[in-house]
Amino acid sequence: MKVWFSLLGGLVIGIILSYFFLDYNGWTIHHMGENGEVVKTINELDFNLITNGFLIVAGVSFLIYVVWTLIERKKSDKSFFN
């Protein structure tokens, strides 16, 4: 259960952080014809953005999991000694 909540929380927080801190400048390529008209437009994804966004989501998920585990251990240690 803890794993699923940390993944979900990491996904939500990671997407928000990626949106605000990573600039997405989409690549658009216009192929021009002989008379200067646009023949074809190609939109490409920025794979660096996708990779960095995934790493942010994975890092935040791992951080949530570790903090949650540490909090649970501290709670169990206090109740054991009292």
Phi and psi restraints in degrees (value plus and minus 20) as a CYANA .aco file:
   2 LYS   PHI     -82.8   -42.8
   2 LYS   PSI     -57.2   -17.2
   3 VAL   PHI     -84.8   -44.8
   3 VAL   PSI     -63.6   -23.6
   4 TRP   PHI     -87.6   -47.6
   4 TRP   PSI     -59.6   -19.6
   5 PHE   PHI     -87.5   -47.5
   5 PHE   PSI     -57.3   -17.3
   6 SER   PHI     -89.4   -49.4
   6 SER   PSI     -56.7   -16.7
   7 LEU   PHI     -86.0   -46.0
   7 LEU   PSI     -63.3   -23.3
   8 LEU   PHI     -85.7   -45.7
   8 LEU   PSI     -65.5   -25.5
   9 GLY   PHI     -83.6   -43.6
   9 GLY   PSI     -60.0   -20.0
  10 GLY   PHI     -85.0   -45.0
  10 GLY   PSI     -56.7   -16.7
  11 LEU   PHI     -85.5   -45.5
  11 LEU   PSI     -66.6   -26.6
  12 VAL   PHI     -86.3   -46.3
  12 VAL   PSI     -70.8   -30.8
  13 ILE   PHI     -88.3   -48.3
  13 ILE   PSI     -59.6   -19.6
  14 GLY   PHI     -84.0   -44.0
  14 GLY   PSI     -59.6   -19.6
  15 ILE   PHI     -87.0   -47.0
  15 ILE   PSI     -59.9   -19.9
  16 ILE   PHI     -84.6   -44.6
  16 ILE   PSI     -65.2   -25.2
  17 LEU   PHI     -83.8   -43.8
  17 LEU   PSI     -60.9   -20.9
  18 SER   PHI     -83.5   -43.5
  18 SER   PSI     -58.9   -18.9
  19 TYR   PHI     -84.4   -44.4
  19 TYR   PSI     -62.1   -22.1
  20 PHE   PHI    -103.5   -63.5
  20 PHE   PSI     -51.7   -11.7
  21 PHE   PHI    -122.0   -82.0
  21 PHE   PSI     -39.5     0.5
  22 LEU   PHI    -124.2   -84.2
  22 LEU   PSI     104.7   144.7
  23 ASP   PHI    -103.8   -63.8
  23 ASP   PSI     105.8   145.8
  24 TYR   PHI    -122.6   -82.6
  24 TYR   PSI      91.7   131.7
  25 ASN   PHI    -133.1   -93.1
  25 ASN   PSI      75.8   115.8
  26 GLY   PHI     -83.3   -43.3
  26 GLY   PSI     121.9   161.9
  27 TRP   PHI    -108.1   -68.1
  27 TRP   PSI     104.7   144.7
  28 THR   PHI    -144.6  -104.6
  28 THR   PSI     105.0   145.0
  29 ILE   PHI    -133.5   -93.5
  29 ILE   PSI     107.0   147.0
  30 HIS   PHI    -129.6   -89.6
  30 HIS   PSI     102.2   142.2
  31 HIS   PHI    -112.8   -72.8
  31 HIS   PSI     102.0   142.0
  32 MET   PHI    -118.1   -78.1
  32 MET   PSI     124.7   164.7
  33 GLY   PHI    -103.8   -63.8
  33 GLY   PSI    -194.2  -154.2
  34 GLU   PHI     -88.1   -48.1
  34 GLU   PSI     -50.6   -10.6
  35 ASN   PHI    -114.5   -74.5
  35 ASN   PSI     -12.7    27.3
  36 GLY   PHI      71.1   111.1
  36 GLY   PSI     -17.7    22.3
  37 GLU   PHI    -102.4   -62.4
  37 GLU   PSI     132.6   172.6
  38 VAL   PHI     -99.3   -59.3
  38 VAL   PSI      98.1   138.1
  39 VAL   PHI    -107.1   -67.1
  39 VAL   PSI     -65.5   -25.5
  40 LYS   PHI    -166.6  -126.6
  40 LYS   PSI     121.0   161.0
  41 THR   PHI    -138.6   -98.6
  41 THR   PSI     109.6   149.6
  42 ILE   PHI    -139.0   -99.0
  42 ILE   PSI     106.7   146.7
  43 ASN   PHI    -125.8   -85.8
  43 ASN   PSI     106.2   146.2
  44 GLU   PHI    -136.1   -96.1
  44 GLU   PSI     133.2   173.2
  45 LEU   PHI    -106.8   -66.8
  45 LEU   PSI     130.1   170.1
  46 ASP   PHI    -113.9   -73.9
  46 ASP   PSI      85.4   125.4
  47 PHE   PHI     -90.9   -50.9
  47 PHE   PSI     -44.8    -4.8
  48 ASN   PHI     -85.2   -45.2
  48 ASN   PSI     -59.0   -19.0
  49 LEU   PHI     -83.9   -43.9
  49 LEU   PSI     -63.8   -23.8
  50 ILE   PHI     -84.6   -44.6
  50 ILE   PSI     -63.5   -23.5
  51 THR   PHI     -85.0   -45.0
  51 THR   PSI     -66.8   -26.8
  52 ASN   PHI     -85.1   -45.1
  52 ASN   PSI     -58.8   -18.8
  53 GLY   PHI     -82.4   -42.4
  53 GLY   PSI     -62.7   -22.7
  54 PHE   PHI     -83.0   -43.0
  54 PHE   PSI     -61.4   -21.4
  55 LEU   PHI     -85.9   -45.9
  55 LEU   PSI     -56.4   -16.4
  56 ILE   PHI     -85.3   -45.3
  56 ILE   PSI     -64.9   -24.9
  57 VAL   PHI     -82.4   -42.4
  57 VAL   PSI     -64.1   -24.1
  58 ALA   PHI     -85.5   -45.5
  58 ALA   PSI     -61.0   -21.0
  59 GLY   PHI     -85.5   -45.5
  59 GLY   PSI     -62.7   -22.7
  60 VAL   PHI     -87.3   -47.3
  60 VAL   PSI     -59.2   -19.2
  61 SER   PHI     -82.2   -42.2
  61 SER   PSI     -64.0   -24.0
  62 PHE   PHI     -84.4   -44.4
  62 PHE   PSI     -60.9   -20.9
  63 LEU   PHI     -83.7   -43.7
  63 LEU   PSI     -62.7   -22.7
  64 ILE   PHI     -82.4   -42.4
  64 ILE   PSI     -62.9   -22.9
  65 TYR   PHI     -82.9   -42.9
  65 TYR   PSI     -64.5   -24.5
  66 VAL   PHI     -86.3   -46.3
  66 VAL   PSI     -64.8   -24.8
  67 VAL   PHI     -83.5   -43.5
  67 VAL   PSI     -62.5   -22.5
  68 TRP   PHI     -81.9   -41.9
  68 TRP   PSI     -62.6   -22.6
  69 THR   PHI     -83.9   -43.9
  69 THR   PSI     -62.6   -22.6
  70 LEU   PHI     -83.8   -43.8
  70 LEU   PSI     -60.8   -20.8
  71 ILE   PHI     -83.5   -43.5
  71 ILE   PSI     -62.4   -22.4
  72 GLU   PHI     -83.3   -43.3
  72 GLU   PSI     -58.9   -18.9
  73 ARG   PHI     -87.2   -47.2
  73 ARG   PSI     -60.2   -20.2
  74 LYS   PHI     -84.7   -44.7
  74 LYS   PSI     -59.3   -19.3
  75 LYS   PHI     -84.0   -44.0
  75 LYS   PSI     -63.4   -23.4
  76 SER   PHI     -90.5   -50.5
  76 SER   PSI     -53.5   -13.5
  77 ASP   PHI     -88.8   -48.8
  77 ASP   PSI     -60.2   -20.2
  78 LYS   PHI     -85.6   -45.6
  78 LYS   PSI     -63.2   -23.2
  79 SER   PHI     -89.9   -49.9
  79 SER   PSI     -46.6    -6.6
  80 PHE   PHI     -92.0   -52.0
  80 PHE   PSI     -59.4   -19.4
  81 PHE   PHI    -105.2   -65.2
  81 PHE   PSI     -34.1     5.9
